[in-house]
């Protein structure tokens, strides 16, 4: 029950919540009236940095100015500590990068891992490609974050070459000369993508192989795939199917339950 209530502690209407005892204000924010309130003890329990700040040898302050974050990102980080986590795969990659910076600053290792794990689930478009690559380069001092962002951009570019070659070649136009270093790093990352992200995962490989080798015009059904892979967990099969659908490797045929390999993935 205590953990369930923790996420409600920031809700002023929750009558079991103790009063907050620390307030974060944002001096560099256009709207200086925005603030984030929290409980020192809960923050100290989650973060060694907060622990030293609130319960170290120096007297702690009740109002703390934050100059390296927006109220929105800082609020999201605080809510994660309170077990009130946003859907990270739905957050903007720039927002996630800013949250990763805070997780690094306050030594929130679990949050860092969750952010990195969510990044491959993001879908980007042509107009996002250079934005994501530049974001990766801007965060090269946070290597795991930079690598995850570059991988998203690199995997999208590989798909783009198959689906829109003209736009893919635009990357090397004169207009992008100022981003030459970023493009070089992106191409290097693409060159290193010798194997798919799911390579070595038996269920993923089995699902992909079954669908690719199917000769039936209507393809294979979810149930038939699960029945054939008796040694695989059903949820793993579902995860593999959803991944291949999202990545465009497979597509539905007569209905949403039948799948065939996408034409772009045929040899």
N, C-alpha and C positions, 0 to 999 in steps of 0.2 A: 504493500500500500504506500510506503514512504516514497519509493521510486516513482510510482504513478503520480503522486502529488507533487513531486519535485518540479515537473514541467509547469505546474500551475502557480508556483511561488512568485512568478513575475506578473501574475494576474491580480490587479488590485481588488477585484471582486471575489477572489477566493478567500473565504473567511479564516482558513487555517494557515495562511501565509504570514510569517513573521515580518515585521517592518524591515524595509531595506535600510542599509547603513552605509552605502557608498554610492556616489553618483559620478558618472563620467560625462564631461562636457567637451564640446568640440569647437575649439577656438578658430580653426581654419575653415569651418563650415559656413556657407552663406547664411543658413538659418541657425544662428547661435543659440536659439531657444531649445533646440533639440538636445535631449540628454538620455542617458541610459542608466537605469538604477539596478542595483544588485545587492547581494549579501556577501560580505567579506569572507565569512566562514566557508560558504559553498565554493566561492572562487578559489580560496586558498587550498581547499581540499582537492580541487581539480588541477591546480597549476602551482608548481614550485615557485614560479616567478611572482604570482599573486601572493603566495604564502610569505615570501621574503618581504614583499612590499607592505603587507598588512601586519605581519607579526614578527618582523625582524627587529634589529636593534634600534632602528629609527622609528620615531612616532609616525604612525600612518595618518594619511589625510582622508577626509570624508568626501572631498570633492577633488577629482583628478581630471586634469585637462589632457585630452588626446589630440595630437596634432598629425598623426600619421595614418588616420583612417576616417572613413565617413561614418556617420551614426548608423546607417543601414547595415554596413558590413560588420561593425563592432557589435551591434545588436544581435545579428545572426550568430556571431561567435559566442556571445554570452548565452543565447538560447540553446546552443549546442551543449554548453556546459550543464544547463538545466534539463538536459535530455529532451529538449523541444526542437528536434532537428528538422531543418527544411529538406525538401527533396533536392539533394545536391545535383542530380542529373538534369534537373530543370532550371538550375541557376545559370546565369550568364558566365562564360569562362573568365571574363575579366573580374567579375564579382568573386568567383572561386579563387582566383589568383590572389586577390586582396585578402580573402579570408585565410588562405594558406600562409600568407605573410604574418598575419596575426597569430595563427596556430604555431608558427615557428617562433615568433617573439615570446609567446607565453608558454612555450614548451608543451603543447597539447598534441602529443604524438598520435593518439587515436584519431583525432580530427584530421590531422595531416594525411594519415593513411586513407581515411574515408574520402577525402577530397581527391586524392590521386586515383583511387579506385573508381570514382564517378566520372572522371574525365573521358575515358574511352567510350562511354555511353552517349556522349554528345554528338549530335549531327550538325555539321556545318554546311555552308553553301559556298558558291563561287565568290561571293562578295566578302565572305568571312575568312577565306584562305590566308591572305596576307596579314589580316588582323591577328589571326591565331599564331601564325609564324612569328610575327613581330612580338607578340605577347610572350611567346616561348623564349625569344632572344632577350627580351627585357628582364626575364626571370632566370637568366642563366646562373645567377648566384644561388638559386634554389634548384639544384640539379634534378631532383625527382619531378618537380613541377614542370621544369623546362622540357625534360624528356617526354613527359606525358603529353604536353601541348604539341611538341614537334611531331610526335607519333600520330596524333589526331589529324594534323595538317598533312602529314606524309601519306597516310592511308586514304585520305580524301583525294589527294592529288592523283594517286594511282587509279582510283575510280574515275576521276575526271578525264584522264588520258583516254580511257575506253569510251566514255560517254560524250565528251565534248572536247575533242582534240584542239580545236581552234582556240577555245578559251584557255586550255592548258598551256598552249604555246605563248599566250599573252603574258604569261609569267616572266618570259625572257625579253619582253619588249623594252624599249628605251625608257619608257615611263617608270619602270621599276628599277632603274639603275641605282637610285639611292638605297635600295634594299638588297644590293648585290650580296653582301655578307650573309644576310638572312636567307636568301635564296640558295646560296651555296650550302649553308648548313642544312637547309631543307632537303636539297638534292642528296647530300651525304646520308641523311637519315633515310630517305627513300631507298638509296642503294643498299642500306643495311637491312632493309625489310625483305630478307630472303625467304622467310617463312611466315605464314599467317599467324596472327596473334593466338589462335587456338591450336597451333601445331603442338603435338605431344599430348593433347587432351583426348583420351580415347573415345569418349562419347561424341565429342564434336567431330572428330575424324570419321567415326562410323556413320553418323547422321549424314554428313556431307557426301561421303562415298556412296551410300545407299541411294540418295537422291540423284547424284550425278550419273550413276549407272542405270537408273531406271529408264526403260524404253517405252513405257506406257505413256500415251499422249496426255492422260489426265494426271499423271504423276502418282506420288505416294501419299497416303493419308497419315495423319498424326498417329492414329491407333496402330496402323500397320507397322510404322517405324518402331513404336514402343514395343509391340509384340515381337518384332525381330530382334530387338536389342534387350533380351531378357536379363542380361547381366548389368544393365545400366539402370540408374535411378530415373524414374519418370520425370522428376523435376529437372534433372540434368538434360534430358532429351528436349524438354520444353524450352529450357534456357538456350540450348544450341539452335533450335528452330527460330526462336525470336531473334537471336543474334544474326543468323544468316539472312533472315527477312530484312532486318534493319540495315544490314550492310549491302543488301541488294544481290547477294549470292544466290538466293532462291526466290521464287515467286509463286503465288497461288495460281491455280488454273480454273477448274470448273466451280470451285467455291473456296472458302477460306480454310478448308481442312485438307485440301490436296495441294501438293507442292512439286515443282520441277526446278531443275537448275536454270538459272537465268541465262539468256543467250550470251550475255557479255562474259560469262564464266565458262562457256564451252571452248574447247581447244580449237 
